[in-house]
Amino acid sequence: MSGGTYESSHIKQNPIASIIGNVLEWYDFAVFGYLAPIISHQFFPSEDKMAGLIKTFGVFAIGYVIRPLGGIIFGQIGDRYGRKKALIASVAMMAIPTTLVGCLPTYAQAGILAPILMLILRVLQGFSVGGELIGSISYLVEVAPPSRRGYLGSWSLFSAVTGILLGSIAGVLVHSIIPIDTLQVWGWRLPFLAGLVIGATGVWMRRSMTESPEFLNAAKTGQIQKAPVIEALRTAPGKILQVLLMNMVMGTGLYMLFLWMPTYLQNILHPPVPHALLINSIAMLLLICVMPFAGWLSDKTGRRPILLTAALGMGITVYPLFLLIDRGDPLMVFIAQCVFAIWVGALYGVMPATMGELFPANIRYSAMGLGYNTAFAFFCGTAPMVSTYLIKKTGIITAPAVYLIILVLVGLPAYVLLRGEKSQ
């Protein structure tokens, strides 16, 4: 990883500003997933509950399909004009549609216009999300000293998963505090409207950010590319594919085992598991605690051993743990999700530094965005929909576990091919 001289002031000034947008990004997507049964009823009414859920998760997935385009545009901004400009634009573009989701008319109020408007807002969200997280990763990894890239880089995805946890907590609160009839009429809107506060805070904080020293060095030495996306595809197609495969495993694991799991426990499994959202939230606390530890450990031992162990662990344990979950015992569900939290937390904690170290600064934003966003568009964002569809189509309650095992097998070579030494 080439670049300018590290200055400790960069680490002290801007870490919260660089990650605040991730909280909003994943908070919104998590709230949508956790409230999917209610959103399904309001925007996609159907006599078949499973069909309504599939449609809702389909709209959820649409927000991811547009992400590669957002990644290309924001990658162009970030690699040509600076990480700061891209990060300010992305968080502003995320806050507006998130808030508007909470203002939408329902199907009963506006007919077919309601799901169409929901679809448009999800597309706008997905576009901005395509540049948000990658910009944060680029910035944190670039301002970190080489010996601490794993630890400091982990905070970018830490903030993303924290957003998911906040979405889960919001789901618990609205289900616990608001009567179900009120929740279905207007209470579901409150978590989306709360996103405006996070977005406004993000824009305000990022305006005072300083630019990353590695980007400034690239600009000073004439390394900036006019078309960084094309340059990335020309010089690093294999590494972009490697990023895609690694994130396919990592992201699908999180989305299936945590974002979709409450819906599975409450609306698919019979009888429903009580306190599913609360169990999920507690397990995610463990997950986010694992992340900075895994990032720190990777600075000592190297990235590859931790990533390989976590990917293999998830692939080996997911099927038997699904069988354990299917017993419907809340304690067994909690144990299973804690095991999942260790594997997924380790992957998420080490991935930012791993991706950042694969590319030089002048194409880093664009190259990471291509691999990461493509994986999330076609695999991770579709995981809730695919998981629900597989159960409906096959009648096999453990079908999603088999799907995840297949993805682990396909993605494993990407982890094996990583360089094994510690960061230099």
Secondary structure, 3 states (H helix, E strand, C coil): CCCCCCCHHHHHHCHHHHHHHHHHHHHHHHHHHHCHHHHHHHHCCCCCHHHHHHHHHHHHHHHHHCHHHHHHHHHHHHHHHCHHHHHHHHHHHHHHHHHHHCCCCCHHHHCCHHHHHHHHHHHHHHHHHHHHHHHHHHHHHHHCCHHHHHHHHHHHHHHHHHHHHHHHHHHHHHHHHCCHHHHHHCHHHHHHHCHHHHHHHHHHHHCCCCCCHHHHHHHHCCCCCCCHHHHHHHHCHHHHHHHHHHHHHHHHHHHHHHHCHHHHHHHHCCCCCCCHHHHHHHHHHHHHHHHHHHHHHHHHHCHHHHHHHHHHHHHHHHHHHHHHHCCCCHHHHHHHHHHHHHHHHHHHHHHHHHHHCCCCCCCHHHHHHHHHHHHHHHHHCCHHHHHHHHHHHHCCCCHHHHHHHHHHHHHHHHHHCCCCCCCC
